Amino acid sequence: MTSIDALLFPVLLLLPICLFYLIFRRNWVDVELRNAFVTGLLFGGAAILITRLSYVPIEMYLGTDLRTFISGPRTWWITLLTSVGVIGIVEEGLKSGAGLLASYQISFLKRPAAIFMAFAGTALAFSLLENIQYYLLFGAGIVLPRIVISSSAHLFFSCVSSAVAAVALSRSTRTASAVSLRILLGVLIAALIHGLFDFLVFHFDIQAASGVIVSLVVLFFFGVQEAWIVVLRVDEPPEVGLRICAGCGAFSIERSRFCGFCGSRVLRKQRDFTLKVSES
């Protein structure tokens, strides 16, 4: 790696987090969402560390790391079972657990949008530290092409499980067991998609710059957007009240958290009953 590459590498590693922050910049006027995202980043770092510890006995048994194992010359069903049953289940289970904990710390799992942001932060931090580990193991030649691929994939997987969790937790009429089953279902769906993605990429040795990978990255971005729309449909305030947009100042009395004029986050206008006594 040249000196210029050494300077650009940290920037490229942090680029997905920065892009996500910029794309959702209108939502950060809601402090709860910003805190959920930042807390998700912290919990995502813990999730990747636990993941690596979980992989130690498995990789000792296999005699190699899991990435090398699933990309080796093995039968397709062994690669598929390892990708879904080990990598998908472990990583998506720990990421989802970290996202739920982060959301609980911020909104007690009561805000669908906060759940989404917590899961997103968890996924991006998970991908960031995973890329750093891959750089230490395999070098920049492996990591640089996969930064965008890894980040968008992890973000998409987590957004799938976060959308299912957000919808399940927003339904107050459901029992706790039904909500738990729906959240578990979302984790399993994300694990299945994660495993199939790893199986496709590693078993068939698809190059990072191929049309298949580019198409998948575009599909991931659309998937993240659709998951966010699903979350917004259930992210409504509990009561109707006078609201003022933090972006353009427009007033609204609808049960919406977003401004119909500029798209920024709408905040409930707080009345100030403080009496000021002027000095005579």
Sequence and secondary structure as in RCSB ss.txt:
>XXXX:A:sequence
MTSIDALLFPVLLLLPICLFYLIFRRNWVDVELRNAFVTGLLFGGAAILITRLSYVPIEMYLGTDLRTFISGPRT
WWITLLTSVGVIGIVEEGLKSGAGLLASYQISFLKRPAAIFMAFAGTALAFSLLENIQYYLLFGAGIVLPRIVIS
SSAHLFFSCVSSAVAAVALSRSTRTASAVSLRILLGVLIAALIHGLFDFLVFHFDIQAASGVIVSLVVLFFFGVQ
EAWIVVLRVDEPPEVGLRICAGCGAFSIERSRFCGFCGSRVLRKQRDFTLKVSES
>XXXX:A:secstr
  HHHHHHHHHHHHHHHHHHHHHTGGGGGSHHHHHHHHHHHHHHHHHHHHHHHHHHHHHHHHTS HHHHHTSS  
HHHHHHIIIIIIIHHHHHHHHHHHHHHHHHHHTT  HHHHHHHHHHHHHHHHHHHHHHHHHHH HHHHHHHHHHH
HHHHHHHHHHHHHHHHHHHH TTS HHHHHHHHHHHHHHHHHHHHHHHIIIIITT  TTSHHHHHHHHHHHHHHH
HHHHHHHHH   SS   EEETTT  EE SS SB TTT  BEEE            
